[in-house]
Amino acid sequence: MMKKTKQLNIRIDEADYEKIQQIANSSNRTVSELLRDHIGKVTVKDSALERQRNVHLNRINSNLNMIAKWVNTHKELADVIRVTELLISIQRGVGKL
């Protein structure tokens, strides 16, 4: 086991402090042990990537809504093959995300 030579001090509000204490107590650990155990287990999301993914998903959602509206409006004219092609292209777009 490596010697622990560094110390980390943070400021948090009372509510967060109590939550951390409760989690540590319920797992029979100290707060330090709890935090050490969670190092590397927490993933930080790339907000720019998430935003870009949401933009793409919103576009796909909009396209799906337009297709559904057209099909419902023109039931007798709905070309099944064309609608299927559009849905497949949307599915491929989602797969790339």
C-alpha positions as CSV (number, residue, x, y, z in Angstrom):
1,M,0.0,0.0,0.0
2,M,1.3,3.4,-0.9
3,K,1.9,6.0,1.8
4,K,-0.7,8.7,1.8
5,T,1.2,12.0,1.8
6,K,-1.3,14.4,0.2
7,Q,-4.3,16.1,1.8
8,L,-7.4,17.5,0.1
9,N,-9.6,20.1,1.7
10,I,-12.9,21.1,0.2
11,R,-15.8,23.4,1.3
12,I,-19.3,22.0,1.0
13,D,-22.6,23.0,2.5
14,E,-24.2,21.3,5.5
15,A,-26.7,19.3,3.5
16,D,-23.9,17.8,1.3
17,Y,-21.8,17.1,4.3
18,E,-24.6,15.2,6.0
19,K,-25.3,13.2,2.9
20,I,-21.6,12.2,2.6
21,Q,-21.5,11.3,6.3
22,Q,-24.6,9.2,6.0
23,I,-23.3,7.3,3.0
24,A,-20.0,6.7,4.8
25,N,-21.7,5.6,8.0
26,S,-24.1,3.2,6.2
27,S,-21.2,1.5,4.5
28,N,-19.1,1.3,7.7
29,R,-16.3,3.5,6.2
30,T,-14.8,6.8,7.0
31,V,-15.4,9.7,4.6
32,S,-11.8,9.4,3.4
33,E,-12.2,5.7,2.7
34,L,-15.5,6.3,0.9
35,L,-13.9,9.0,-1.3
36,R,-10.8,6.9,-2.0
37,D,-13.0,3.9,-3.0
38,H,-14.9,6.1,-5.5
39,I,-11.8,7.6,-7.3
40,G,-11.8,6.3,-10.9
41,K,-15.4,5.0,-10.6
42,V,-17.0,8.4,-11.3
43,T,-17.1,9.4,-15.0
44,V,-17.3,13.0,-16.1
45,K,-19.4,13.6,-19.2
46,D,-18.0,15.8,-21.9
47,S,-20.7,18.5,-22.0
48,A,-19.9,19.6,-25.6
49,L,-20.2,16.0,-26.8
50,E,-23.5,15.6,-24.9
51,R,-24.8,18.8,-26.4
52,Q,-23.9,17.7,-29.9
53,R,-25.5,14.3,-29.3
54,N,-28.7,16.0,-28.0
55,V,-28.8,18.2,-31.1
56,H,-28.6,15.2,-33.4
57,L,-31.3,13.3,-31.4
58,N,-33.6,16.3,-31.5
59,R,-33.2,16.5,-35.3
60,I,-33.9,12.8,-35.6
61,N,-37.0,13.2,-33.4
62,S,-38.2,16.1,-35.5
63,N,-37.8,14.0,-38.7
64,L,-39.7,11.1,-37.1
65,N,-42.5,13.4,-36.1
66,M,-42.7,14.8,-39.6
67,I,-42.8,11.3,-41.1
68,A,-45.5,10.2,-38.7
69,K,-47.6,13.2,-39.3
70,W,-47.4,12.8,-43.1
71,V,-48.2,9.1,-42.9
72,N,-51.2,9.8,-40.6
73,T,-52.4,12.6,-42.9
74,H,-52.0,10.7,-46.1
75,K,-52.8,7.1,-45.1
76,E,-54.1,6.2,-48.5
77,L,-51.0,7.8,-50.3
78,A,-48.4,6.5,-47.9
79,D,-45.7,4.8,-49.9
80,V,-44.6,2.0,-47.6
81,I,-41.3,1.6,-49.3
82,R,-40.4,5.3,-49.1
83,V,-41.4,5.5,-45.4
84,T,-39.3,2.3,-44.7
85,E,-36.3,3.8,-46.4
86,L,-36.6,7.0,-44.4
87,L,-36.9,5.0,-41.1
88,I,-33.8,2.9,-42.0
89,S,-31.8,6.1,-42.7
90,I,-32.9,7.5,-39.4
91,Q,-32.0,4.2,-37.6
92,R,-28.5,4.4,-39.2
93,G,-28.1,8.0,-38.0
94,V,-29.0,7.0,-34.5
95,G,-26.5,4.1,-34.7
96,K,-23.7,6.5,-35.5
97,L,-24.3,8.4,-32.2
